[in-house]
Amino acid sequence: MPRIKIVKSTAKNKKYTALIKYNDDQKKPVIRHFGAKGMDDFVGTDGNKATLQQRENYRNRHKSGTTAKFDTPNALSYYILWGDSSSINKNIADFKKRYNLKSL
């Protein structure tokens, strides 16, 4: 079962990094940076009408790349930064449940 951990990114132009181990034999985690710094996202907002519309617009533009793979920057941003909640912790928990992932 894959394991994942979401941390603040060290990349200068990204917000977060997903550290992913696909199996227990894997020595180093795979790194996926996601979320453009300087761009809005739904996390941490108050969910007012304008941010809900912005979330809907984002999700309509990006839904095609979120089907099967959990380890793409598109899926990570779609479900974590633009998820159903404005709480990043809730969105991470929902993401893990959606893709049957464990914590790293």
C-alpha positions as a LaTeX table, in Angstrom:
\begin{tabular}{lrrr}
\hline
Residue & $x$ (\AA) & $y$ (\AA) & $z$ (\AA) \\
\hline
Met1 & 0.00 & 0.00 & 0.00 \\
Pro2 & 1.47 & 3.39 & $-0.95$ \\
Arg3 & 2.40 & 5.87 & 1.75 \\
Ile4 & 2.34 & 9.65 & 1.43 \\
Lys5 & 3.34 & 12.73 & 3.40 \\
Ile6 & 2.54 & 16.33 & 2.46 \\
Val7 & 5.07 & 18.99 & 3.54 \\
Lys8 & 5.88 & 22.59 & 2.66 \\
Ser9 & 7.89 & 22.69 & $-0.54$ \\
Thr10 & 11.54 & 23.66 & $-0.73$ \\
Ala11 & 11.12 & 24.52 & $-4.42$ \\
Lys12 & 11.05 & 28.28 & $-4.80$ \\
Asn13 & 7.95 & 28.33 & $-7.02$ \\
Lys14 & 5.83 & 25.60 & $-5.35$ \\
Lys15 & 3.73 & 25.53 & $-2.17$ \\
Tyr16 & 3.80 & 21.85 & $-1.15$ \\
Thr17 & 5.64 & 18.61 & $-1.74$ \\
Ala18 & 4.21 & 15.10 & $-1.66$ \\
Leu19 & 6.68 & 12.47 & $-0.49$ \\
Ile20 & 5.50 & 9.11 & $-1.81$ \\
Lys21 & 6.68 & 5.57 & $-1.17$ \\
Tyr22 & 4.97 & 2.99 & $-3.35$ \\
Asn23 & 6.15 & 0.05 & $-1.25$ \\
Asp24 & 8.10 & $-0.68$ & 1.94 \\
Asp25 & 11.22 & $-1.79$ & 0.02 \\
Gln26 & 11.65 & 1.63 & $-1.55$ \\
Lys27 & 14.60 & 3.47 & 0.01 \\
Lys28 & 13.86 & 7.07 & $-0.95$ \\
Pro29 & 10.44 & 8.61 & $-1.45$ \\
Val30 & 9.40 & 9.99 & $-4.82$ \\
Ile31 & 9.00 & 13.76 & $-4.68$ \\
Arg32 & 6.09 & 15.61 & $-6.33$ \\
His33 & 5.94 & 19.39 & $-5.96$ \\
Phe34 & 2.53 & 20.99 & $-6.47$ \\
Gly35 & 0.67 & 24.26 & $-6.04$ \\
Ala36 & 2.12 & 27.38 & $-7.63$ \\
Lys37 & 3.40 & 29.97 & $-5.14$ \\
Gly38 & 1.74 & 33.32 & $-5.60$ \\
Met39 & $-1.47$ & 31.77 & $-6.95$ \\
Asp40 & $-4.72$ & 31.49 & $-5.04$ \\
Asp41 & $-6.17$ & 28.21 & $-3.81$ \\
Phe42 & $-9.18$ & 27.25 & $-1.68$ \\
Val43 & $-7.20$ & 26.23 & 1.43 \\
Gly44 & $-7.42$ & 28.75 & 4.23 \\
Thr45 & $-10.27$ & 30.76 & 2.72 \\
Asp46 & $-13.56$ & 31.54 & 4.41 \\
Gly47 & $-15.55$ & 29.90 & 1.60 \\
Asn48 & $-17.31$ & 33.08 & 0.52 \\
Lys49 & $-19.20$ & 33.26 & $-2.76$ \\
Ala50 & $-16.21$ & 34.56 & $-4.75$ \\
Thr51 & $-13.82$ & 31.84 & $-3.55$ \\
Leu52 & $-16.45$ & 29.13 & $-4.10$ \\
Gln53 & $-16.84$ & 30.35 & $-7.69$ \\
Gln54 & $-13.06$ & 30.40 & $-8.13$ \\
Arg55 & $-12.91$ & 26.81 & $-6.76$ \\
Glu56 & $-15.63$ & 25.66 & $-9.14$ \\
Asn57 & $-13.85$ & 27.27 & $-12.10$ \\
Tyr58 & $-10.53$ & 25.64 & $-11.17$ \\
Arg59 & $-12.10$ & 22.21 & $-10.72$ \\
Asn60 & $-13.94$ & 22.45 & $-14.05$ \\
Arg61 & $-10.70$ & 23.32 & $-15.86$ \\
His62 & $-8.62$ & 20.56 & $-14.23$ \\
Lys63 & $-10.95$ & 17.61 & $-13.62$ \\
Ser64 & $-9.76$ & 15.64 & $-16.66$ \\
Gly65 & $-6.40$ & 14.80 & $-15.07$ \\
Thr66 & $-7.67$ & 13.46 & $-11.75$ \\
Thr67 & $-9.11$ & 10.06 & $-12.61$ \\
Ala68 & $-6.84$ & 7.16 & $-11.64$ \\
Lys69 & $-3.40$ & 8.42 & $-10.62$ \\
Phe70 & $-2.94$ & 9.96 & $-7.19$ \\
Asp71 & 0.70 & 10.91 & $-7.69$ \\
Thr72 & 0.31 & 13.67 & $-10.27$ \\
Pro73 & 0.64 & 17.36 & $-9.38$ \\
Asn74 & $-2.79$ & 17.87 & $-10.98$ \\
Ala75 & $-4.53$ & 15.35 & $-8.70$ \\
Leu76 & $-2.68$ & 16.63 & $-5.64$ \\
Ser77 & $-3.69$ & 20.24 & $-6.32$ \\
Tyr78 & $-7.24$ & 19.32 & $-7.32$ \\
Tyr79 & $-8.04$ & 17.35 & $-4.16$ \\
Ile80 & $-5.78$ & 19.00 & $-1.58$ \\
Leu81 & $-5.56$ & 22.68 & $-2.51$ \\
Trp82 & $-8.99$ & 22.87 & $-4.16$ \\
Gly83 & $-10.72$ & 20.11 & $-2.18$ \\
Asp84 & $-14.15$ & 20.07 & $-0.58$ \\
Ser85 & $-12.91$ & 21.83 & 2.56 \\
Ser86 & $-10.88$ & 24.97 & 3.15 \\
Ser87 & $-8.89$ & 22.95 & 5.73 \\
Ile88 & $-5.72$ & 21.44 & 4.29 \\
Asn89 & $-5.67$ & 18.72 & 6.97 \\
Lys90 & $-9.21$ & 17.61 & 6.11 \\
Asn91 & $-8.40$ & 17.61 & 2.40 \\
Ile92 & $-5.25$ & 15.53 & 2.97 \\
Ala93 & $-7.25$ & 13.02 & 5.04 \\
Asp94 & $-9.93$ & 12.85 & 2.32 \\
Phe95 & $-7.25$ & 12.41 & $-0.35$ \\
Lys96 & $-5.68$ & 9.49 & 1.53 \\
Lys97 & $-9.08$ & 7.87 & 1.95 \\
Arg98 & $-10.01$ & 8.40 & $-1.73$ \\
Tyr99 & $-6.84$ & 6.66 & $-2.95$ \\
Asn100 & $-6.42$ & 4.21 & $-0.04$ \\
Leu101 & $-3.10$ & 5.69 & 1.09 \\
Lys102 & $-1.32$ & 5.47 & 4.44 \\
Ser103 & 0.78 & 8.14 & 6.13 \\
Leu104 & 4.52 & 8.09 & 5.53 \\
\hline
\end{tabular}
